[in-house]
């Protein structure tokens, strides 16, 4: 057990920290909390702590002086500083003194605190085993600068205040930067096959790989499938990095970038990246787009004739005119998607249940390219024009759901998607999604993930299979994703779950 001490002049902060961590499960023990640095130093003279969590601004003795004295008294002590947004220059002083990391008091989340504590424990363990431990204070300073830049940039993106100064960026950006937007393609299909947490976990994996390549860069998530990357201008954004990233993750990626931007023009440069999203919509996914360079003529988009062979000529003509109008590239992608929804509404709004109409809207607005949007619209029209409403389905709604549940129970460990099960029960993907939610109050993918996680729990309890074998036999192809998802849904890693028999059957969050 590693010993932890908390120092803060606000009782509510100390109480909140104590209550937010399962200390025993994390291999930690709390040895006391104190309201100022002077009291904490007296306690440290009586008992050694391994990890010290301290506020920076306190009466009698502030956190920086406490850090200096405590580390002199107990070399190897890991210090976590607590600060507010405007205290970052103090944080840097603390890192120079040897602090391990810092957390923001106003946005403190239990998961973040646990992650920082785990890094401290790992560093202590490495040092006790004779390894080099951390890379030194300059390494911690680099990480602190990066974290501060991430938080400041994310806050500016949320608030829309992009034109402020850029002093929050690390020193490596003094000569400018390259900005890039990286998008995970086919996000709809990925979520349907892997669950709704998959994209965020993959984005985090890409972020870590980005930092392995560009140590002084800055990366923040802007959407569930998109990252904004800032790279010091001294570095390039080579094609081979995208290729190696796709190979390592198994994902298809699209990147848009603007090179040579002056850091002081950060706001306007970020806004210019909107041009990339337009290029991706009209020209396709999987490419690297450089913003500002002359683009070749956009490919023509045609109506999938085979999908509407049985439709009236008048409808075909209307759609052909619409597709020609959209292909001109004069409309913003979101406006084109809205127009596609309007076409669908004019044809079927009075015939379908409102929630089913919304399901089709969702499908249309999630299209990533114009070609994909046109194909989805044509398919939706064909389905509904053929009478694919609830009254026209083969069998009752209950029979469809029962047949789907039976199929899911037999095949949930296989590579299964919403489209595959919809084909099995002979209805469209959108209709099945609507019907499943209506009659079960759950999304289909939530049910699929629940079954897989429950199977994984059974295997962990009843077998000695390795974690990757448990993942495979539960329907997960990626053991890293399985481990992260399992921890997210149960509160335990697979290994922790196996080693905690008293909590294996009770007290876990429902999946």
N, C-alpha and C positions, 0 to 999 in steps of 0.2 A: 504494500500500500504506500502510495506517495502522499506526503502530508501537504495540505493546502491551507493558506491563511488569506483572509480577506480584510482589506483596509479601505474604508470609505466613511466620510463624515455624515452620510445620509443613511439612517437606519433602514429605510425602505429598499435601498439598493442592496445593502448587505443581506437583508431578508430575502429579497428576490433572487439573488444569486444562490443562496443556500438552498432555496426551494426548487430551483430550476434544473438541478443536476442530480441524477441518481449516483451519488458519490461512490457507494460501495460497488455498484455494477461497473463503474469506470475505473475501478482499482485505486480509488482515492479516499482519503479520510480528512475531514475538516478538523483542524486543531484550534480554530478560534477566529473571531472577527473583531476588528478594532476600529475606532472612530478617527484616529489620526496616526501619523507616522511615529510619534514619540512613544505612544502606547505599544505599537507594533514592534518597535525596536526592543523595548523591555521584554516583550514576549519572546522575541527571537533569541535573546540572550539566554532565556530559560530553556527553550526548545527549538531545535532546528526545523525549518520548513523546507520542503522541496520545491514548492510552487507558491509564489506570492502574487495575489491579485490586488492591485492598488490603484486608487484614484490618483490623479496628478495634483489637483488643487485641494489642499486640506489645511486646517489650522495646525499650529505648533510645529509640524514638520511635513512638508509636501511630499508628493510621491516620488519626485526626482531625487531629493535628498535621501529619502528612505531607500530607494533603489541603490544609490551609491553606497550607503552605509551597510545595508543588508548584504550586498554582494561582497563587500570587504569582509564582513563577519562570516559569511557562508559562501565561499566560492563554489560555483556550480548551481547556485540557486536560480531558478527560472522565474522571471518576472513578467507578468502580464499587466500592461498599463490600461487604465480606463480613462477615456477622454471624451470631450465634446468636439463637434466639427471644427471649432475655431482654435483648438488646442494642438493642432498638428505639429507646430514648430517645437512644442514641448515634447511631443511624442518622439520626434527625431532625436532630441537630446537624450531621451530615455533609451532609445535604441543604441546610441553611441555608448552610453554607460553599460549596455549589455542586456537590456530588456529583450525578451524573446518575441513578443508580439503585442498588439494592442486591440482593444475593442471599443466601439462607440456606445456610450451609455444609453443614448436616446433610441437607438435602433437595435439594442442587444436582443438576440434570439438565443434560446437555449442550445439549439443545434450549433450555432457559431461558437459559443463558449465551450461546448464539449469538444468541438474540433480543435480549438486552440489548446485546451488542456491535454488532448491526446498527443498533439505535436510536442508539447512540453515533456510529457511522459516518455515519448519515443526518444527525445534528445537525451534525457537523463539516462535511459537504458543504454543508449549507444555509448555514452561517456563511461558508464559503469563497466561496460564490457571492453573498454579500452579503445573504442573507435574514436574518430575525430569529432564526433558530435556535430554541432551546427557548423556552418561555413564561416563563422566569425561575425563580428558586429557589422561589418560592411555588407554581408549577405542579408542580415536581418534588416538593415537599413534599406536595402533594395526592395525587400518584400514589403516593408512598411510603406515606402513611397508608392509602390504599385497598388497596394490596398487602398491607400488614400485617394489615388487617382481614379481607381475604379468607382469608389463610392461617390466622389465628386462628379464624375462624368455621368454616372447613372442618375444622380439627383438632378443634374442639369437637363438631361434628356426627359425625365419625368415632368419637370416644371416648365420646359420649353425655353429656359434661359441659357441659350447656347452661346451668346455673344459676350459673356463676361471674360475676364482675364484668364490666362492659361498657366498661371503660376502653380496650379495644383499638379501639373504634369511633371514627371521626373526630368532631371537635368539633361538626359539624353535627347530630349525633344527641343532643345534650344535652337537647333538649326532647321526645324520644321519636321514634318511627318508625312507618312503615307497613310491614308484612311482607307479602310476596306470594309465592306459589308459581306459577310459570309452567310449563305442560306443553305439549310439542309433541304434538299429537294424531296418530292414525293412524300411530304409530311403526313398527308391524309392516310395514305397506305401504311406508313410506318406506325401510326397510332392505332389503326385498325388491327394490325397484326401483332403489336407488342404492348399496347396499353398507353394510356394518356401521359404517363410519367416518362415514357421512353425518350421523347424529344428533348426534354429538359436535361435528362441524364447524359444524352449524347452531346448536347451543347456544352455541358460541363467537361466532358471528356475532350472535346475539341479545344476548349479553352486551355486545359492543362497541356495539351500537345503544342498549342500555340506558344505557351510560355517556355516550353522546352526548346523551341526553335528561336524565339525572339524574347530573350530573358528580360530586356528592358522595355518591352511593349506593354500595351494596356488593352484589355479585352472586357467588354460588358455585354450581357445579353439584352437585346432590344425587343425580341419576340421569342416565343417558345422555340422557334426553329431558326433564329437569326442572331448573329453576333456582330457587334461593331468592333473592329480591330484598329488600333493606332500603333503604327510601327515607326520608330525613329527613321528619319529620311536617309540615314546612312545605310539602311538595309533595303534590299529589294524584296519583291513579292514574287518569287519564281514559280513558274508553272509546275515544276517538279514537286514543290511543297504540297500543292493541291492534290497532285496525283498520289503522293505517298500518304497523305491524310485520308484520301478515299480508300486506298488499299488497306490501311490500318484499321479503319472504322467500318468498312463495308457500306459506306454511305455514298450517295451522289450529291455533289456540292456545286453551287454556283457562287462566284465571287465577282463583286464589282469594286473597283478601287480608283482612287484619285491620288496620284503621286505628287510629291514636291510641295505639299501645302504648307504655308507658313502657319505655325502654331497659333498666331494671333488671329488667324482667319478660320479658326476651328469651326465656329458656328455655320458660316456660309459653306464651308467644305462639306460638313455633314449634311446640310440641306441639298447639296448637289448630288449626293448619293441617291436621291429619289430618282434621278435619271436612270440609275442602274435597275431599279425595280421595273421601270417602264420597258427597258431593253429586255429584261428577263421575260416579261409577260408577252411581248410581241415577237421576240426572236428565239426564245427557248431556254431551257435549263441546261445545267452541266457545263457552262462555259465560264471564261474569265472575261469580264467586260472592263475596259479602261474608260473611265468617265472623261468626256471632253474630246475624245478622238472621233474622227469621221466614221460613221457607221455605214456598212453596205446596205443596199435596199432590203427592206424587211420581206421575209418570205410571204407569199400569198397564202391565205387560209381559205379553204373551200369547205362547203357543207358536206358531211359524210353522206353521200347519196344513198348508199346501201341501207342506211338506217331509216330512210323515209320513203322507200320505194312504194309503200302502200298508201302514203298520205296524199291528200288532194293537191292538185297542181298549184292552186292559189296559195296554200300554206307554204309550199316549197319556194314559190316566188318571193313571198314576204321574207322568209328566212334568208334566202340568197341575197336580198337587198340589205338586210341587217348585217349579215356577215361581211359584205363588201364595205359597208359603212364602217364597221369596227376595224376591218383590216387596214383602213387608211392610216391608222395610228394617230388620229387627231384627238382621241378621247383618253382620259386617264383610265388606267386599268379598273379602278373601283367603279367608275361611271359605266364602263362597258359591262361589268358584272351586274350592276343594277339594271341596266337596260335588258340584259338577258333574263333577269328575274321578272321584269315587266312583261316581256314577251310571253313567258310561261304563265304569268298571272292572267293575262288577257284570254288565254286559251282554256285554263282549267280552274281558276280560282273559285268559281261557283259550283264546281263539281266535286271538289275534294275537301276533306276535313282540313281545317286550318293548320293543325299540327303536322299533317302530311305535307301540306304546301310548304311549311317552314323547313321540313326535312329536305325538300327539293331545293329550296333557297340556299340552305347550308351547303349542299353539294355543289351548287353552281358557284357560290362565292368562294369556295375553297379551291377552285380551279387555279392552277399556277401559271398557265399560259393561255393565250387566246385559242390556240388549237384545241387544248383540253377543254376549255369552256364551251366551244362550239360542239364538240363531241358529246359533252355531258348534256347540253341543252337538247340536242337532237335525240339522244337516248331517252331523256325524260319525256319529250313529246311523244315519242313512239310508244313508250310504256303506257302513258295515260290515254293516248288516243286509241290504244288497243283495248281499253276498258279495264286497265289494271288498277282499279279501285277496290276497296274492301269487298264490295258485294260481288265483284267479278272474280274473286280469287278461287283457286281450286280448294275446296274444303273450307271449313270454318276457321276463324282466327285461332280458336283454341287448338284445333287440330294442327295448324301450322306451327304454333309455339311448342306443342308437345313433340312434334316431329323434330323440330330444331333442337329441343333440349335432349332428346334421345340421341341425336347425332353428336351433339356437343359432348355428352357424357362418354361416348365411345372414342371420340377423336380429339379431345382437348389437348392432348400432349403432342399432337402432330402440328404441322404448319397449317394453321387454319385462319381464315379471314372472314370478314363480314360478307364479302362477295361469294366465297365458297359455300357458306351455309345458306345464303339466299338462293343460290343456284340449286342447292339440294332440296329446298322446299318449294322451288319453282315460283319464286316471286322476285321482284326487283330488289336491289340492295337498299334503296331508299325506303321502299315500302316495308321491307322486313325490319329495318332499323326503327321505323315509326311504330310498327306493330309490336315489336319486342318491348320498347319503352312503355307503350300503352298498357300492355297486359302483365308486365313484370315489375314496372317502376324502376328498372335498371337499364343501363346501357349494355349492349351485348358484350363489348370488350371488357367491361368491369366483371361480368360473369365469367368470362374466359380466364381472366387473370386470377380471379378468386379461386377457381378450380385448380389452376396450376400451383398457386401458393399453398393451398390446402394439401395437395399431393406432395409438395416439397416438405411440408411439415411432417407428414406421415413417414416419408423416407428418412428424414433426419432423426426421427424418434426411434424408428424400428430397424434401421440398417447401419452398416459401417461404410456406406458408399462415400466416396470423396465428394466434395462440394460440386465439382464440375460434372460428376456423374449424376448427382441429384438434380442439377439444373437440366441436363439433357433429358433425363427420364420424366421431368415435370413439364417439358415442352419449351424450355428456354434454350436458345442456341448460343447465347452470349453469357458466359458465367459471370463476367464483371457486371453486366446489367442485372442479372438475376440477384447477385449479392446486394447491390445497391437497392433494388426494388424490394427485396425481402426485408432489409433493414428499415426501409421507409414505411412499409406496411405493418410490420410486426413490432418494431422497436428493438429488434435483435439482429445481429448478423447471423448467417446460417450456423457458424461454429458456436456462437454464444447460445443460440437456441438449442442446439444439441447438448450443450453442457449445462443447461439450466432446466433440469427435469421438473423442478417444482413449478416452473412457470410455463411449461410446454403446453399445458392443456387449458390453463385458466389465466385470466388477467391480461391477455394480449388484445391489442386493438383489433377490431373486426376488419377483415379484408374485403 
